[in-house]
């Protein structure tokens, strides 16, 4: 076995694990850490015959690493080195190194929290920051604290910032290994790629193969769909040349994955079309060329909607460098980056940890099995976001996995043992009662994988077509046979899991906690018969997605029980169903587009989801009818199933609803007479000068309507009824006797002017109460009239005999001295028959239009 760069660092690493028991290894890509370190540690005395568990983020990488290590020992997998991944285990009685995927480690810890048979757990490629890796490390750290302080932990990574991890491990030593890299030429695109990325990829591959006549090419694409389309473009272009095209992604059969990573035969080259699975832990030998689309597909969870979706994003700087490094492991190479140098400068330094952006329902269930209600009891590099975690716990409660206080139920324990997403696990368990385990396992396999349908059939949202195709029905021709076999195998594995025993009870400080009572477990579905009928799809999906049961509210438009809107093509046959259950939904925008769903009969809904349906009496303001509506309503979440009028609603509830209408729609519902509005304005004026007066702004009155308005609206239930209200009296009644007395003194409704006229004061501007009066009626008045105990002068709007404004003033004395004479000239010309005295202070005031002859 030839020497690798990691060999020089292994003595330091072994010493750190002997003395400190935890360590961080930062090794560059190609250093050999994945396969060299576990074998080297087999010789350590502290193992005392215990196993080494090597955690890999992907099944493909786990199997590949196990085979490589076994071959280096001259053995086959299952002897000294074995692996355990979902649906595939190769472990023997002499196995000392177990390569496992992340979910397997969690199950090992839940079954044996002390990991008695394990000496060290190695977290490989930790920089990928998968949810299960973060969880596994947090559980291992608590296991060391509670049970096994001699359990060794090693975190290995190529691009991870080591300081935070070392600190999380209590100041563990950091061992650095630079690796061995050959020069890699980097080529950027001249301009931003337009059109399908597969076109740019195919062009770059052909160019690279022509310029570099030796070595294989590794191409990074975001997903299986892009890989298939790139393969379709490259095969004809490379026909007749000694170049093989090999797809590589997690949903391929193991044989196809093995062919992709195997060395090329002598005289032939290979183009491997891969997702990010080949970015770090998986080695593809012979690669001299890398073509990087710069894209990757990641799950994104929205706490707002409670749904996840796959999103195609730009790679980070760390991922781009990892991919580029694949071209320089065996010899000098080249990397084609299908983005510009300017775009390259804008890449994010690293990707976001999965725990921040994914659905946390499975994490919450795993922690409940472990015996932890609050995730902050554990040590995390990044703790679960509070909003997403709370939503996950609420979902588990609704599925009966947790009690109201967060304790694990027996139903939840069985859900966790299945290893499927909690929604699908709940569906499988409910299907047992119905006798539909075959159909439920097929649905769970379909929903846990990529859509197998292609072409026109794949555009239908009807999940029933997928089930029929899986069974060899009419749409079977649109399904790749390898995908069909994989999905059927997954369904069989799920059915085997249903027969397996539940996980043991969670631990606490070395003792088992009592099992939860199961008081919150869902009521079992109504028994039925039949095992393979597709007519039960809607019911089964309803168990998995009770928050996505939808009722039709228009052509192709649905309201979901969780409150979201959803839409599908009006031409889809499924769009005619009154009720549907949505399994996949694009949650962008106000209404998500339905991608997978099934019809649900109303009778089945009533039969199997009676526990979710609530019947309540609703007495509420109806803005459309402008009245209180009292109804008995049967609802499933946000969906109204039925309603009928209440003949004798609670009068107090009717009044409260009417007042809520006033609060939400504002005072426009009330009959504002001139006297009512003036009363409001007088109080607002006084509050400007004395804050002990109540706030009678429109907003404050609407908000306080239950206090001042309620006594006057009993028996009323509509806007029309409110028009009978004596609003001024209602407002005045809210003031005590002393306030009413002061109101009349400080803010009178009228003022008597020298002519004897009793004129109203305008309080519409609380800053400047105004009096509109004809100029002639003020003759003989030396000063401006005042209110508020003489503190506030009225703003006088002096009018002509025809009631037109001629002057506005707060200082009448000054007006008589100066302004009056200018105004008098104009008025004498316009109204010559009226009396315009030289001295207005000595002239008699008059309200007559025609003056008396002096």
C-alpha positions, 0 to 999 in steps of 0.5 A: 500500500503506497504512502499517503500524506495522512500517514505522517499525521497518524502518530500525532493523532493516535497520541491525542486520542490516547491522552485527550480522548477527543480530537479534530483532524483537518486533512486536505482532500486526497490525504487518505484520512477516510481509509487510513485512519480507521485501520491505523487505530485498530492497533491502539490498546485503548480500544480493548477489542471494541469496534471503530464506528466510521460515520459517512454522510452517504450510503455510496461513500460508506460502501466504497470506503468499506470495500477499499479498506477491506481490499487493503487488508486483503479481505472481503467486506464483512470480515475486519471491515463491514458496513451498515446502511439502510437496506444493506448490511455487511457485518460479520462476527470478526468485524472491528470497523463498521462504516455506517451512515448517519441515521444508523448511528442514531439508531445505535445510540438509541438502542445502546446509549453507552455504545458499550461495544464501541471504542471510538466514533469517527465523524468523517466529512463533518464539514458537510454539516448534515443534520444527522451528523450534528445530532450524532455528535450531540448524542455522543457528547452526552453519552460520554458525559453520562455513561462513557467518559472513555468513549473516543470521538474524532471529527475529520474534515477537509474544509471545516473551520476547526476552532468551533468544533475543537471548542465544542469537544472541550478544547480537543487538540487539532491535527492538521494534514496538508495533503498531496495535490497536483497543480490544477488549471482553473478555467472560467466561463467568459459570460454567464451561462444561459439556457439549460445547464446540461448544454453548457456541461456537454460543451465543456466536457467535449472541449476538456476531453479534446484538450486533455487526452488523458484521464477521466472527467468528473462532472458535477450537476445538481440532481438526477434530472440534469444528469439524465439530460446531460447523459442524453446529450453526451452519448451521441456526441461520444459514440464510437470513441473510447469514452464511457458515460457513467451517471452517479447519484444516490438513487442508482442501483449499487451495481451502477454506482460501483461501475461509476467509481471503478477504474477505467479499463486500459485504453478507455476513458470515462465521464462520470456525471455526479451530484455532490455525492462525489464532492468529498468522501467518495474517490473516483480514481483516474480523474484529471478533469473536473467540470463544475456546473456550480449548482447543488440541490438542497432541502429548504424548510419554511416554518411559515408554511411547515413545508420543505422543498428542494432548492437549486442554489449556487455552491459555496467557496468551500464546495467549489474548492473541494470539487476542483481538488478532485482533478489534482489527486493523481496528476496535474489536471484542469477544472472547468467552472461554468461561471465567470470570475466575477461570479466566483468572487461573489460565492459564499464562503461556506454552505449553511448547516442543514440543521438551520434550513431543514424540517426538524420533525425527525430530529425532534422524534429522535430526541424524544426517543433519547429522552430529551424534551429541550434540545438545548440540553445537548451541546450543539455546534448550531442549535436547532432554530426555535421556530422550526423546532417548535413546529416540528414538536407540534406536528409530532403531537398532532400525529400522536407521537408526543403527549401534550407535555412533550413526552414520547408515546408508545405510538411515537416509539413505534414511529421512530423504530421505522426509520422513516419520516414521522409523517410516513411512519404514522401513515404506515402504522395507521395502515396496519389497522386498515389492512393497507400496509402494501399500499402504504409502503409503496406510497412511503417509498414513492414519497421518500424518493424522486418522482419515477414518472417521466414525460407527460405522465410525470406532469400529472399531480395524481400520485395514484398514477405512480402507484399504478405504474409501480405495480406495472399498470398503464403508466409503467412504460413511463417509469425507469425499470431500475427506479421501479425495482429500487422503489419496490425494494424500499417498500419491502424494507418498510414492511419488514420494519413494521414487524421489527420491535420498537426502540428501547425506552429513553435513558436518563442518567443511566436509568430508563425513563417510564414509557409515555402513557400514549394519552395523546396517541391518535384514535385508530382509523376505522377498520377496513379490509383490502390490502392493495386497492388504490382507492385508499390512497387519499385516506393514507395520505391524510394520515401523513398530511392531516394539515394538507387536506384540502377542500375545493373553492374554485376550479383547481383551487383548494384551501388546505386544513393548515390554512394555506392555499393550493392550486393545480391545473384546472384541466387535471382530472384530480382538480374536479375532486371536492377534497384532496390530500396534498403530499407535495406542494411548492410553498412559494407565493400565496398559493402553492402549486400542487405537485402530488396529491390524491382525492379523498371522499367526504365519507372517508374523511368523516369516517377516519378523521373524526378526531380532527374535526371540531364542531363549534358555535361561531358568533362573529362579525361578517364584514361582507354582510355588515352584520353578526352571523351566529352559526354552528360550524364543523371544521377540519383545521382551516376547512369549513365542512358544514355550517348552519345558523344558530337560532338562539345565540348568546346575546353577550356573544352577539354584542361582543361580535358587533363591538369587534366589528366596530373595532376592526372596521372603525367608527364608520359603522356608527351614525355620526350626527353633527352633534355627536361629531361636535361632542367628540371634537370638544373632548379632543380639544380639551385633551390637547390642553389637559391630558386627564381628559379621555382620548376620543380619537377615532382609533381610541374610541374604536378600541375602547368600544366594549367599555363605552358603547356596549351598554347601548347596543344590546339587542343590535346585530347589524350595521342597520341596527346601529343606525338607531343608536343615539351616538351623542348620548352614548358618548356623553354617558361615558363622562361623569357628571363633573366632566360634563359640567366642565365640558360645557364650561370650557368647551361650549357648543355655541357663543353669543356674539354682539348681534345677539346671534348664538353661533356654533363653535367649530372644534374640528381642528383641536389646535384652533377652534373656530367661529364663523361670523359675519363681520357686522355681527361683531361691531362693538366687540373689542377683544377676541372671544376665549374658551377653556377658562380664557386660555384659548382664543377662538379663530374668527372667520369674519364673513361678508354679508354673503357669508364669504370669508374676508378675514381670519384672525385670533386678534380682533383688537388688532384687526379693528385697528388696522386690517378692518379699514382695508377690508372696509374699502373692498366691502363698501364697493361690493356691498354699498347699501350696507353700513360700514362705520368708520369706528366699528367699536362704537357702531351697533352690531347687526345680523340684518342684511339691510342696515337701518338708516343711521 
